[in-house]
Each structure stands twice: as structure tokens, then as C-alpha cells.
Amino acid sequence: MLMSHLEEPKVTEDEEPPTEQDKREDMLALKDPVHTVLLQRFIHEKLKTHQELLGEQSFQYLMAAMDTEIVTQGDFTGTESI
């Protein structure tokens, strides 16, 4: 789940309003890349950068050495998709 600073937590009648600690934790989470960056997009960007830096042949050599399950799950099968 990606968090947005625009989201205001909804409080139902059964719940207590957020404490100051809850608010601080929410603000920290909004700044944490784990909660704000899509992992697959991040990996695609890093692979594209390495492809440009290493050149096609070296990049393909390294991609061939990667675990095939990771490549398939992440859909990193070809350079045209990166």
C-alpha cells in the first residue's frame, strides 16, 4: 500500500482518535521509501541505468546469470520492457 499525505485517517465511533505518537509514525511512514516507492518500477529504473552503463552485451550476460524465477516474476525478461 502506498501512502499519501492527502489521505486523512477515518475514525469510526468504535475507534479512538489517533494519538500524537500515531501521527508522528504516520508522518515518518510518509517519508519512508518503503511506503512511497513502487519496488518493481524502482528495479526497472535501476536495470535500465545499468543497461545503459554496461552496454547491451555485458547487461545480457548479467541478466542471464540472474535466477530465472526472479526474472519471470518481475517481468524483466527483455531489454525492450526495461
C-alpha positions as CSV (number, residue, x, y, z in Angstrom):
1,M,0.0,0.0,0.0
2,L,1.4,3.4,-1.0
3,M,0.7,6.2,1.4
4,S,-0.2,9.7,0.5
5,H,0.0,12.8,2.6
6,L,-3.5,13.7,1.3
7,E,-5.1,10.7,3.0
8,E,-6.8,11.6,6.2
9,P,-7.4,8.6,8.5
10,K,-11.1,7.8,9.0
11,V,-12.1,7.4,12.7
12,T,-15.2,5.3,13.3
13,E,-17.3,5.5,16.5
14,D,-15.6,2.4,17.8
15,E,-12.1,3.7,17.4
16,E,-10.2,6.3,19.4
17,P,-8.8,9.3,17.5
18,P,-5.1,9.0,16.6
19,T,-2.6,9.9,19.4
20,E,0.3,12.2,18.8
21,Q,2.6,9.2,18.6
22,D,0.3,7.7,15.8
23,K,0.5,11.0,13.9
24,R,4.3,11.0,14.2
25,E,4.5,7.4,13.0
26,D,2.3,8.3,10.1
27,M,4.4,11.3,9.1
28,L,7.6,9.1,9.3
29,A,5.9,6.5,7.1
30,L,5.1,9.1,4.5
31,K,8.8,9.9,4.2
32,D,9.9,6.2,4.1
33,P,10.7,4.9,0.6
34,V,9.3,1.5,1.6
35,H,5.9,3.1,1.7
36,T,6.3,5.6,-1.2
37,V,8.2,3.8,-3.9
38,L,6.9,1.0,-6.1
39,L,9.5,-1.7,-6.0
40,Q,9.0,-3.1,-9.5
41,R,9.3,0.4,-11.0
42,F,12.4,1.1,-8.9
43,I,14.1,-2.1,-10.1
44,H,13.2,-1.4,-13.7
45,E,14.8,2.0,-13.4
46,K,18.0,0.6,-11.9
47,L,18.2,-2.2,-14.5
48,K,17.7,0.4,-17.3
49,T,20.5,2.5,-15.8
50,H,22.8,-0.5,-15.6
51,Q,21.9,-1.5,-19.1
52,E,23.0,1.9,-20.4
53,L,26.2,2.0,-18.3
54,L,27.4,-1.6,-19.0
55,G,26.3,-1.9,-22.6
56,E,24.0,-4.5,-24.1
57,Q,26.3,-7.5,-24.2
58,S,27.5,-7.1,-20.5
59,F,24.0,-6.4,-19.4
60,Q,22.6,-9.5,-21.1
61,Y,25.4,-11.6,-19.6
62,L,24.4,-10.4,-16.1
63,M,20.7,-10.9,-16.8
64,A,21.4,-14.5,-17.9
65,A,23.1,-15.1,-14.5
66,M,20.1,-13.9,-12.6
67,D,17.8,-16.5,-11.1
68,T,15.1,-17.3,-13.7
69,E,12.3,-17.2,-11.2
70,I,13.2,-13.6,-10.2
71,V,13.3,-12.6,-13.9
72,T,9.9,-14.2,-14.6
73,Q,8.2,-12.8,-11.5
74,G,9.4,-9.3,-12.1
75,D,8.8,-9.5,-15.9
76,F,12.4,-8.5,-16.5
77,T,12.7,-10.9,-19.5
78,G,13.8,-8.5,-22.2
79,T,15.6,-5.2,-22.6
80,E,12.7,-3.7,-24.5
81,S,10.5,-3.9,-21.4
82,I,13.1,-2.2,-19.2
